Amino acid sequence: MGPVVDAEWALIHMQRALWDPVEPGVVGSLADSLHYRVNGEVYRFSSRWTLKRFRRTPVLWCGVVRDPVTGRRFLPSARSPELYWGGGPYFFESDSTRRVFARDPHKYEVIRRI
């Protein structure tokens, strides 16, 4: 078996499609220009329009995230403490975990690779 020529086709047919969080019926793209990170997790988008909409208010679309300091999962809201780091926002359960992260973000940052 040779290399996969069309990675998007392979993802769909392997049942590993990554859906656009803004338009869940559409597969997100593998193009780097259509990626965005929240709490270090990569979100993929089908178009610039859905990416732009997500970036405006990520808490509406990102779902449950993990506080990078405590490791606990929670659903962020517009009132959740936030810090922009490493190409996207990080949301926190409390101001205290945000302060801990801000003191040494490299210790807690989450890096997901494709």
Secondary structure as GFF3:
##gff-version 3
##sequence-region A 1 114
A	DSSP	alpha_helix	7	13	.	.	.	ID=ss1
A	DSSP	three_ten_helix	32	34	.	.	.	ID=ss2
A	DSSP	beta_strand	35	38	.	.	.	ID=ss3
A	DSSP	beta_strand	41	44	.	.	.	ID=ss4
A	DSSP	alpha_helix	48	56	.	.	.	ID=ss5
A	DSSP	three_ten_helix	58	60	.	.	.	ID=ss6
A	DSSP	beta_strand	65	66	.	.	.	ID=ss7
A	DSSP	beta_strand	73	74	.	.	.	ID=ss8
A	DSSP	beta_strand	82	85	.	.	.	ID=ss9
A	DSSP	beta_strand	88	91	.	.	.	ID=ss10
A	DSSP	alpha_helix	95	103	.	.	.	ID=ss11
A	DSSP	alpha_helix	105	108	.	.	.	ID=ss12
###
